[in-house]
């Protein structure tokens, strides 16, 4: 049996299978820096741009905007511009975004059981 290294594409005979794999696409999206942090923060409810930036900490505004724009385009986040003076923008998860809560909880549960990590009651802090 031929060994395949992790991270290498599928054999040449099946390139379309690898390129259109939903698991691959989901992992590619979720592994982008700050994406999971944004989703976890928005699970607490709608937030303004600056409030969200403070909640996840350390993400520069340009990157935060880029990630939010991508999530809006994918339909995972809803962006609302409120007509206050000055205008305020808020972000909240759509149904598809909220559905990621189960994925995040499953990853958390798996990591706590199978990885030797220092116990943390809630790593969202």
N, C-alpha and C positions, 0 to 999 in steps of 0.2 A: 504494500500500500504506500502510495506517495505521500510524504509529509508536506503540509502546506503551512507556511509561517503565518502567524496572526498578522493581520493588516495587509496581506497581499490580496490582489483581486482574484476572483474565481478563475479556474482554468480557461484558456482561450476558447474552448469549445462552447462555453456558456456565458459569454460576456454580457448579454442582455439580462440574464437572470440576476447577476450581481448588481448591475447598474439600476435595475428596477425593483430591487428588494426593499419592501417597506421598512424592515428592521434596520437596514443600512441607512436609509434616508432619515429615519427617526433618530438614530444614534448620531448621525452627522449633524443634525439640527440641535439636539440636546447637549452635545458636547461643546458647542460654541461657548466661549467664555462669557459668563454672566447670565446666560439664558436660564439655567435652572434657578439661579438666585432671584431673578426677576419673577419667574413663575411662582416660586415659593412665597415671595413677598406679596404678590397680588392675590394669593389664596386667602389672605386676611381681609380682602375687600379693595374697592377702588382707591387709587392714590393719584395725587398730582405728580408731575414730573420730578420736582425737587424732593418731595416727600419720598418717592420711590428711590431716588438716588441716595438719600440718607439711610433708608431702610436696608439697602443692600451694601452700602459702604464701599468705597474704593473704586468704583466704576466711573471713568470720566464721562462727562455729559455727551460727547460725540458718540462714544461707543454705546451708551445707554439709548440714545436716540436711534442709532442704527439698529440695535437689537429690537427695540419697540416697533420701529417701522416694519421690520421683517415679520414680527409676530402679528402685527395688524394685517399685513398682506396675506399671511397664511390663515387668517381668520381665528387666531387663538386669543387675541387681545382686541378689545374695542376701545377706540379713542374718541373721547367726547370733548368738544370745545364749548365751554360755558361762556355765555355772553355777559360776564361781569366786566367791570372796569377796574383793573386791566383784565383782559380775557384770561381764563384759566383752562388748562387742559387736564383731563383726568383719564386714567387708564384702568381698565378692569378686564378680567378674564372672561372670554366667551364660554359657551358650553364646552367647546372643544378644549379650551385652556383649563377649565375646571376639571375636565376628565383626566388631565395629567396628574391630579392629586394622587390617584391610585398608583400610578407609575412611580412617583416620588416616594410614596410610602413603602412600596415594594422594594425599591432600591435601598431605602433606609433600613428596613427590616433585614434584608439580605446582608447588608454591610455589617450591621450589629451582630449578626449571627456568625458570619463567615470570615470577617476580617479582624485582625488583631488591632483594633483601634481603642484608644483610651475612651472609656465610657463618657458620653455626654448626654445629659437629660434632653437637651434640645439644641441641636447645632445650628439653628436658625439665628441665634443671637450673635 
